[in-house]
């Protein structure tokens, strides 16, 4: 961790009692710690003696294996040894609970929090009614399921209509796919991790990247991580490696794990350049990884600022015992920058594993969770916040444009016209239909019935739409001027504000529930 050379920093250094240098630790002799802190800190080391309940990053995010992804923690093993992958399952919630199911999507323009995107879905299970809501802002997405039982003050139709003057529904058939793309922009199913071989007494990155030998113990460890693959014409996730011209070596280590692809940047397999002390070809890849595994064949200390990198935020140290035998064991330590939240699975005490499937699952889970946790550090969180805000603005603008095009209020492309039935939009279609309907109904409805509706300006909670044999219940006083059904929409023009309400529903003889999806003024 590089510290700026300012007067405050100099004073801070003068007053600070530094940690011992790695050279001093080596000079004192063994036994050596597996990892030590940099002289002026900036990193934490996971303590295997910490209580089992020590928080992990799952306490501030959502676990993929949770049933609903509504609250942190929760159950779900996700693997044969119950090592849980930690990720933000809200990113997948729309696909799981909304996509392809009856629900409503809204967007809000220019609120105090910026653009907002909301998805709303009515659910009923085991006799319990609830509303599932997803609300997206430029900073985060909220996902909640609210039971309707016990709620005494449900919003009335006028309140909903008032809200609809600011919140508009997406009528575009592409809306759901656009929302899925936004929600899942941070979902990562491909990972690249560095793998560094450290010999005894090595204290600089030049020494680490200068190692060329793959000892039997190191080769055995690589076989735990994954399979040795030829890079030429490789079809899987390549992790930035060249699979056409051999400029990043001829082979690497690759694996799949719980529907994820992992490519390892193994220091000894990346090209070695004679005369280049820094070995920039190797550092270019490993230095741009976020997490790296460091293999130690002998007990020797590692310090996390040994490698100068703006990207590397976490290291998993693996020290072998009894290599290439039936009793091969691996001792594990973990260190990360201070702004990286803790991540699971927690280290056991002692943090020693026997070579086998359990160690492999623990290690790969730890590496993936480490990268997900690193993305919450200050550097990556700020980058994600800027990216998210830009994507949300683009989503809002595109949904607004497509909604306007769908109802015929904006410019449309030939493709959009075909999607809307070849006409100028939904609004234009039902305008024509309304005009025809009014002429017909004027002849069919007698004067007495028309006077009944015209004069009823008091509380009228029940409106009989005689022409369509529907019964609709409203929670406020309205006077019906005219209405019509079009495809899956019911169009009603009201006497106040010259508004047209479009109601989405299944039009049967008895409608128990209606959804107001847009007020057009």
Secondary structure, 3 states (H helix, E strand, C coil): CCCCCCHHHHHHHHHCCCCCCHHHHHHHCCCCCCEECCCCCCEEECCCCCCCCCCCHHHCCCECCCCCCCCCCCCCCCCCCCCCCECCHHHHHHHHHCCCCCCEEEEEEEECCEEEEEEEEEEEECCEEEEEEEEECCCCEEEEEEECCCCCCCCCHHHHHHHHCCEEECCCCCHHHHHHHHHHHHCCCEEEEEEEEECCCCCCHHHHHCCCCCCHHHHHHHHHHCEEEECCCCCCCCCCCCCCCCCCCCEEEEEEECCEEEEEEECCCCCCCCCCCCCHHHHHHHCCCCEEEEEECCCCCEEHHHCCCCCCCEEEEEEEECCCCCCCEEEEEEEEECCCCCCCCCCCCCCEEECCHHHHHHHHHHHHHHHHHHCCCHHHHHHHHHHHHHHHHHHHHHHHHHHHHHCCCCCCCHHHHHHCCCCCCHHHHHHHHHHHHHHHHHHHCCHHHHHHHHHCCCCCCEEEECCCCEEEECCCCCCEEEEEEECCEEEEEECCCCCEEEEECCCCCCCCCCEEEEEEC
